[in-house]
Amino acid sequence: MKRKLLAFIEKNQLLREQSTVLAGVSGGPDSLALLHFLASIREEWKLEVIAVTIDHRLRQGESQEDVLYVEKKCKEWGIPSVSTSLNVPAYKEKNQLGTQLAAREMRYEFFREQMKAYEADFLALGHHGDDQVETMLMEMMRAADSAALKGIPVKRKFAGGLIIRPLLAVNREEILAYCKEENIDPRFDPSNEEAVYTRNYLRKYIMPLIKEKNPNIHTTVQHLSNTLQADERYLQKQAAEMAKNVVNYDKEGKKISISVNEFKTHPYALQRRAYHLILNYLYVQLPKDLSYIHEEYFFMLLHSEKSNIRIDFPSQLKLEKSYDKLMFYFPLAFPQDRSYHRKLEIPGSVSLPDGTVIRTELVDQHKDIKKNIFICSAARIKLPLHIRTRKAGDRMTWKGLNGSKKLKDIFIDAKIPVGERDTWPLITDDDGKILWVIGLKKGQPPGGTASAPYIKIHYENGNAQEV
């Protein structure tokens, strides 16, 4: 087994000479075999090896005995150790977590503290090849996302160093044989035999059947895990680049928007991962009831022929499609009433909530007609001018139009997203006649003599193109 571990370490670059290595040790065969192995190579590799052991207070005194046993073995092997007792039951209740998750969070926090305290380079953990197979099987049972099938990483960054798992090169039988050869008498956790836990069920009933067909299944699955992790790293990098180009972030309001047509030009594999990047950005913590079904909803929305549609996600997240725009947002992050109504002084300027600036002035000539400028004779309108958002029943008319048209239909024709219509700025005279739907349509002022002076209205940072 030692030769296998050394070859695996060299292949995956898991250790460096003259390093400080912490070893998580529970007292079971896996972690004791790992600690013994590290102790056996410490002189050759010039390693400083320190055992870290934890009492999770979950087995009424037995876990405390495990800690004492590890400390005893460390003294026998001349290895310094550090131990602690963590109140997992209290932490679990306070944070409303499952037992395993609560224990893991507290355990890794202690590991993090010790990595910093000892300025350690590596944290070695005792996960082995059979653990990898069981993990992959569990992920296949409950996940519908290929990214979830990566398995246990051989190494990963942690607390300024690396977590390493050398025992992924060997299986449970090899570890037990190593313990026997080296006269290591490990302790066994009786809860590992309870088939009520999924992992234990797989270990007890499924793994023996698989090993009948392939005794080296741990090697096969480890190669699969390495391949999937490499593929996923590349795809995640490409998805992040895609997100930079197609995802628009509103950091203040925790709102995200994308162009549907632009998003769909990218490969499906990147679309899926960009979708998950968006969710990870918006949610502080992913809801437990968020599943692959919601991913299907997202793609249904993305490819829907309907112009305006909205669906609900967990924790009040909304997905809303309006023409080519798809938005993710939390309604409570935005004011419910975003309407406004202000008078326009001439000359003067007004800043709107979206950053648009409206400036007015009196001029002697009717020229400089551009899409961001509206000019009309002061004699043809009733002052003062107003800038406001839409109201029920709004209509307007313009040159060449027979009669008038509903403002709602103007928005529809221009494919303005529903969520933007309530804040779209309108210029009216004092009689309420709409003179300009800014950036969209210029109206026809009432009859009268078109003569100087002229009122010139100029806007900056408008939303849309004129139609």
Helices and strands as residue ranges (DSSP letters): H 2-12, E 20-24, H 29-45, E 48-55, H 62-77, E 81-85, H 88-95, H 99-117, E 122-124, H 129-142, G 146-149, E 155-158, E 161-164, G 166-169, H 172-181, G 190-193, H 198-201, I 202-206, H 207-213, H 217-246, E 247-250, E 255-259, H 260-263, H 268-282, H 292-303, E 308-312, G 314-316, E 318-322, E 325-329, G 331-333, E 341-344, E 348-351, E 357-363, E 373-377, G 378-380, E 385-388, E 395-396, E 405-406, H 407-413, H 418-421, E 426-428, E 434-437, E 441-442, E 454-460
